[in-house]
Amino acid sequence: MAKPAPQAFVYRISTADEWAQLQRTGGTLGGDVDSSTGCIHLSDLSQVKMTLKNFFLARNDLYLLQVDTSKLADGLIYETADDSNYFPHFYGPDGSFAPLQLDAVIKAEKIVLVNNDFTCGLLDGAACVKG
């Protein structure tokens, strides 16, 4: 699979605590996985549901953050996860594990689980609970 062209937006699956911290402090370094790898893990819109099902199935405290890629500049890098998927990661300027800044977040919506399917307006165009 060819590396994808940069999109206008990428998406962060965020816990309620992480989203509250981001709003309170203006930045977040994400969770344990992000800290251990030195980057903020993101997804393209087409990857969000797969990521939710693979890593967040038991969670009901999630938000989907729409992030403006132009505000991430050269800190956004697409890396291969397997033979068919490239995922966006935010490393920060010069690869320096920088926080994701609140001003890069265009929209945030609460993700709800309905009939074993994650949903919100950003995922399916339907109305959902705004965070």
C-alpha positions as CSV (number, residue, x, y, z in Angstrom):
1,M,0.0,0.0,0.0
2,A,1.3,3.4,-0.9
3,K,1.8,6.0,1.8
4,P,-1.4,8.2,2.0
5,A,-1.4,11.8,0.9
6,P,-1.7,14.2,3.9
7,Q,-5.3,14.9,4.9
8,A,-6.7,18.2,6.1
9,F,-7.7,16.5,9.4
10,V,-6.6,13.5,11.5
11,Y,-8.4,12.2,14.5
12,R,-7.4,11.5,18.1
13,I,-9.4,9.0,20.2
14,S,-9.2,10.6,23.6
15,T,-10.4,9.5,27.0
16,A,-12.7,11.9,29.0
17,D,-9.8,12.6,31.4
18,E,-7.4,13.4,28.5
19,W,-9.9,15.7,26.9
20,A,-10.6,17.5,30.2
21,Q,-6.8,17.9,30.7
22,L,-6.4,19.2,27.2
23,Q,-9.1,21.8,27.7
24,R,-7.8,22.8,31.2
25,T,-4.1,23.0,30.3
26,G,-4.0,23.6,26.6
27,G,-1.9,20.6,25.7
28,T,-1.6,16.8,26.3
29,L,1.1,14.2,25.8
30,G,-1.6,11.6,25.6
31,G,-1.6,8.3,27.5
32,D,0.8,5.6,28.5
33,V,1.1,4.2,24.9
34,D,1.9,7.7,23.6
35,S,4.5,8.3,26.3
36,S,6.2,4.9,25.8
37,T,6.5,5.5,22.0
38,G,7.3,9.2,22.1
39,C,4.4,10.3,19.8
40,I,0.7,11.1,19.9
41,H,-1.2,8.3,18.1
42,L,-3.7,9.5,15.6
43,S,-5.9,8.0,12.9
44,D,-7.4,9.0,9.5
45,L,-11.2,9.0,9.6
46,S,-11.4,5.7,7.8
47,Q,-9.2,4.1,10.5
48,V,-11.1,5.4,13.6
49,K,-13.7,2.6,13.9
50,M,-11.0,-0.1,13.5
51,T,-8.9,1.5,16.1
52,L,-11.8,1.8,18.5
53,K,-12.7,-1.9,18.1
54,N,-9.1,-3.0,18.5
55,F,-8.1,-0.9,21.5
56,F,-11.1,0.7,23.2
57,L,-13.9,-1.8,23.1
58,A,-14.6,-1.8,26.9
59,R,-14.5,2.0,27.2
60,N,-17.5,4.3,27.4
61,D,-15.6,7.5,28.2
62,L,-14.3,8.4,24.8
63,Y,-14.2,11.5,22.6
64,L,-13.2,11.9,19.0
65,L,-11.0,14.9,18.4
66,Q,-10.8,16.3,14.9
67,V,-7.3,17.8,14.5
68,D,-6.2,20.3,11.9
69,T,-3.1,18.8,10.2
70,S,-1.8,22.3,9.2
71,K,-1.3,23.1,12.9
72,L,0.9,20.0,13.3
73,A,3.3,21.1,10.6
74,D,6.3,18.8,10.0
75,G,5.6,17.0,13.4
76,L,3.0,14.8,11.7
77,I,4.4,11.6,10.2
78,Y,2.6,8.7,8.6
79,E,4.1,5.4,9.6
80,T,3.3,1.8,8.6
81,A,1.5,-0.3,11.1
82,D,1.3,-3.4,8.9
83,D,1.3,-4.3,5.3
84,S,-1.8,-2.4,4.5
85,N,-2.1,0.5,7.0
86,Y,-0.2,3.8,7.5
87,F,-1.2,5.7,10.6
88,P,-0.5,9.3,11.4
89,H,1.6,10.1,14.5
90,F,2.4,13.5,15.9
91,Y,6.0,13.7,17.2
92,G,6.2,17.5,17.5
93,P,8.8,19.8,16.0
94,D,12.1,18.1,15.2
95,G,10.7,14.8,16.5
96,S,10.7,16.2,20.1
97,F,7.6,14.5,21.6
98,A,5.6,17.7,21.9
99,P,2.1,18.0,23.4
100,L,-0.9,18.0,21.1
101,Q,-2.2,21.6,21.5
102,L,-5.8,22.5,22.1
103,D,-5.7,25.1,19.2
104,A,-5.1,22.2,16.8
105,V,-8.4,20.6,17.8
106,I,-11.2,21.8,15.5
107,K,-14.0,19.7,17.0
108,A,-14.6,17.2,19.8
109,E,-17.5,14.8,20.0
110,K,-18.5,12.2,22.6
111,I,-18.3,8.7,21.1
112,V,-21.2,6.5,22.1
113,L,-21.7,2.7,21.7
114,V,-25.0,1.8,20.0
115,N,-25.8,-1.8,19.0
116,N,-22.1,-2.7,19.5
117,D,-21.0,0.0,17.1
118,F,-19.1,3.2,18.0
119,T,-20.8,6.3,16.7
120,C,-20.7,10.1,16.7
121,G,-21.3,12.8,14.1
122,L,-17.7,12.9,12.9
123,L,-17.9,9.1,12.2
124,D,-21.3,8.8,10.6
125,G,-22.7,12.3,9.9
126,A,-25.5,11.8,12.5
127,A,-25.9,14.0,15.5
128,C,-24.2,12.9,18.7
129,V,-23.5,14.3,22.1
130,K,-21.1,17.3,22.0
131,G,-18.3,17.4,24.5
